[in-house]
Amino acid sequence: MPSKNTVSSSEIKKSSSDRKILLFELSVGGHYPAYIKHLVKYWQKHELPGSLDIVVSPQFMQQHADVVDLEWNGGQNVNFRAIAPEEQASLSSRKSRISRASRTFEEWQILRKYATRLEATHCLITYFDTRQLPLALGAKLPCPFSGIYFRPTFHYSDFASYIPSWKDRLQQWREKLLLSQVLRHPQLHTLFCLDPFVVKYIDQFQSRVKAIHLPDPVEISNNSEVQVEKLREKLGIDPSRQIFLLFGGLTNPRKGVSQLLEAVSILPAPLCQKLCLVFAGQANSTGRVSLESQIEAVCQSQPVQIIRRYEYMPEPEVFEHFQLADVVLAPYQRHVGMSGILLQAAAAQKPVLSSNYGLMGEIVHQYKLGLAVDSTVPDELARGLKQFLLESPERFGDRTKMKSFAQQNSAERFASVIFEYI
């Protein structure tokens, strides 16, 4: 006869089938659409028990119909739910620090409302960083919750090339103080960390909360050489040039496009004759005018080829661009946290010219992904460009470690880790 503490297999099955996971994210861009897609596909592929409710903004439903349509591909236990238009309209803007703080509390109230209405048994907060203040002040939900922690910096001082300013040290002190409070929250279950190095530092807080390294997902595909060559012809790239790809939000100052163009302007002309820059990604109308002005100035003074593709691209086409490149550029300006660009480059087996700041610099160093320089200094970027142009890109980086890095961060592993711990 089983003891009082024994749980029967039928009870376990009933418990699993009764679980109701709520995933909450009101942002439209960035990593979130891909994250949600990977989680839904995994849930459906493995026919996980229970239900998965995904609470998003009305704009998400419109802009990411391909992700929302996955709801109909795998049964009735996945549901996308948009918050009401009036709830969206009532949220404060993100234009100032005060309004962003207000929005954090407003979004928490919406999360609480939907978790209660949908009778959630566990909530997954896909961007945990901005939810910490309400939690430190005692905000509650009707169920346990977990979150994805994107951008801790309090451990950066242990990285080889990191030299903190007094502002950095103040920020690190604030982070540790806030996190120490948050980790005491009785409903916080698991903290998923995209930074593989931070877990051991969070463990030092000696909290009952589990800190787990979460792969930052990348889909690995193999496009044929014919497809890649067709893309080269489509873009009109001079066959004698090395292709340097910069992908992402091209008018975002943090991407380092201005510093890169300044670096090109100081290269020797013979090296510029070997160089083709491909700028691929979205650009807002205001920023594009300034960007085009910079590009035209460089093209008038240097014999460089610069290709622009200002548009949103589906994932297969994105990966074609990475396979086309000889070198992938990631000249971010003091970027905090992981970068999907490093993962895409590793998956395509292409070396990077990256910022050496923080986690990005440490990842490039640890996995031998290419060159890492101080990307805030155009002279340093120019030095990195010279190295690639004077030597074969094949001589930079370790392809075995690149492959390992990409495989460790597969979309399948990302989703499996999340559903294992919530």
Beta strands, then each sheet from edge to edge (+ up, - down):
strand 1: 20-24
strand 2: 51-56
strand 3: 78-82
strand 4: 122-125
strand 5: 145-149
strand 6: 188-193
strand 7: 210-213
strand 8: 242-247
strand 9: 275-281
strand 10: 305-310
strand 11: 327-330
strand 12: 352-355
strand 13: 370-373
sheet 1: 3+ 2+ 1+ 4+ 5+ 6+ 7+
sheet 2: 10+ 9+ 8+ 11+ 12+ 13+
end
